Amino acid sequence: MHCAAAMRACSSVRWANGADMCIGIPMQVENVNEGIAQCVGRGERAALDCALIDAPAPGTWVLAFRGAAMRVLSATEAAQTNAALDALAAVLAGEAVTDAHFADLVGRQPELPMHLRGKIQ
């Protein structure tokens, strides 16, 4: 399923085993009127409720989930999330996933989260 289609289906992706996975979609704000942001992202337009965030300025990236702007994203976070969603779409279509989908991870050593450091030998 293409990610735009997933967004139309309440941000849900259906796996081959029938399980659903809900996903947030990065969207860029075009304008805001009375707490509703008109946004565009991944080939779709949406009116998002902004009750959970401060009123975003045009050009701001937000994480859209089930008709609401859940949080503000940096442009870098939006690009990384879109790359991950592109990789998900490629996997679901049976295509190969390449390093281009995860450019921020290529060539760096994995690091444990702070709360796990020192606990693994």
Buried (B, 14 or more C-beta within 10 A) or exposed (E): BBBBBBBEEEBBBEEEEEEEEEBBBBBBBEEBEEEBBBBEBBEBEBEBBBEEBEEBEEEBBBBBBEEBBBEBBEEEBBBBBBBBBBBBBBEBEEEEBEEEBBEEEEEEEEEEEEEEEEEEE
